[in-house]
């Protein structure tokens, strides 16, 4: 390698030159450009320069270089989840920029960078002679001149601007070291695709950090500064690769690479990264973090290079996204096909069809695995369609099952699949194409650590690009039966326990009890099973049992009690309908509330941002989880334990029994929820180290379907997520605290273990008095009531 072109290990700023000496150098440069017979003009120009130099702008912005850096949202493991800012830039010091990248830039932009003082006289003369010989413009701008132009000057091509460019270059060289100048250049230069600087360009074009760049990739990026659009390898690959090969040759000529490296670089096929993808699918997470940071920093949030570190785990986030999406798509397959998204007229020739299809699909972009396609041929047993990529696919057999009626000649025009129809296709588990549709239904998922409140995953809807409304934090929906545990928690403080026998019999209330109109509630299955234990009534989600419990507790007391969990009393009117979850909550509220049961009775606030650092890694703000203490306690440890016991029964033998049977572990607790008319489907549950809540429903509430329940729609999402999140986590069943006693296999508050407390609710006077019977006899009576 040519030692003269190697960056010095320490390049201090040069002492300032006197302006007369600079003027002489400029005059010499002007003469070197080859302007025949221009020496007299050059001398006159020198006088003008002497006048202009003292009026040059200060270069403080270069000495204290602070580029516009985007806000970066980063997961707990360090995965980039999102980026906000007009300029996509990742600032690196010159020491962090690999030498191969520096060499590639110097080879094509300024091979004598370390030899000249800001103006390359030899290069200028060579360019001038080349211009005369070839009658075309050759550049003679050094890197320093480009820095001067990019920071302080307009893009107009005038003699005045060129003079100022020369003067500024000399001033910059007099006050900054070579390495400082190169660092500014390599971080500031625009390289297309909103990328500023080579670090951002490497990630955008190749999907890799700059430190991993190869000679071939460095040469490709080094070709961008001249004309980012013309030499963009994604949109103009042929032209970009021609320039890349030229730069590789220049690197060899300048001694930056060996002959072997030269040959390897020319032979290396480049793999481009056409668009930055978010494999963790954290659009809702990133947007939530952005809003929080913007509220604190304002517009500076998008230019200061803030790194916002979250508690979210990228792997958990990806699993949650996939699980919710899969459940929604499965639900959609059970619905009637609504028809193609649009129709286009197709020309007769194949080339015209390809072009028309590509144009039409611009308005119907792919939605992850749901690809958009234009039908070219349609028959009851086979459909042929073109994807955006131009690939032609065939759909047959089971792939047409859900759209068979739409392929009939008698199908309504707006539903019929025919040539020109814009449809959605995806591959099934057998890697075969099938026709589907974009869902209308929405969903939400959130998980958090019940001891710290740290959010581990958050999915605010089916697709962030399609609907940016965050259903986790913004959707106020009825929780249905998933709210019952909070009513039962209140009941424990009123003498009711898991063994209390409650009659599952019909009820009727006039308008005063409901606050609206007469009410005759029903169980979901329409069946009344008579007396049963409270434990069994909650496991089977019996509405009559819950209503009788709330009658005993009192709606006003229950309304106040649920506020302990973070619910807003005004959103849960003090009527008996509260027993069935007729109020409104958000999924985030539900996750926080169920954390109280999971952590032994403490209320913790959800936390998303763990720390904020600047672009140099300095901590600007940090949030440490607060250890649980009595100031955070909202219910007693024994109340939480008794509720845990009831919630565990639901995942063992009740409406969520699929949880324990699938995951093969007993330390699972939770409650399904299905609202009136099946408008909302919920599952809220936890393992002692992790709480997760799932909701599915339409934005404009409407019936999901007669057979759609929280156990069928929401629970599978929870199970799929927990299967991944709990991998390697030891079984941890919650231990009983002080103040509870186990008698005959059932838990009681200690003071109620000997027949105290409420033994029955709503039982007719002729029914056996379970409270007065001896323990063994009482157990036998309860067994009868449990069916």
JOQUI-V774173 format. One record per helix or strand. SS is the DSSP state (alpha for helix, beta for strand). FROM is the first residue (numbers start at 1). LEN is the number of residues. If there is no record, write none. Layout:
ss/from/len
SS/FROM/LEN
SS/FROM/LEN
This chain:
ss/from/len
alpha/3/3
alpha/19/14
alpha/39/15
alpha/60/4
beta/69/1
beta/71/4
beta/80/5
beta/88/1
alpha/99/11
alpha/121/14
alpha/143/10
alpha/159/17
alpha/178/11
beta/190/1
beta/195/2
alpha/198/9
alpha/210/3
alpha/215/8
alpha/237/17
alpha/259/9
alpha/283/20
beta/304/1
beta/307/4
alpha/314/20
beta/342/2
alpha/350/12
beta/367/1
beta/370/10
beta/382/6
beta/392/5
alpha/397/11
beta/421/7
beta/433/4
beta/442/7
beta/454/6
alpha/471/4
beta/477/1
alpha/480/13
beta/501/4
beta/509/1
alpha/511/4
beta/519/1
beta/530/4
alpha/534/6
alpha/543/11
alpha/555/11
alpha/569/3
alpha/576/5
beta/585/1
alpha/587/12
beta/602/1
beta/607/1
beta/609/5
beta/619/4
alpha/630/3
beta/633/1
alpha/637/17
alpha/657/7
beta/669/6
alpha/676/3
beta/680/8
beta/690/8
alpha/710/4
alpha/715/11
beta/740/4
beta/746/4
alpha/750/3
beta/760/2
alpha/775/11
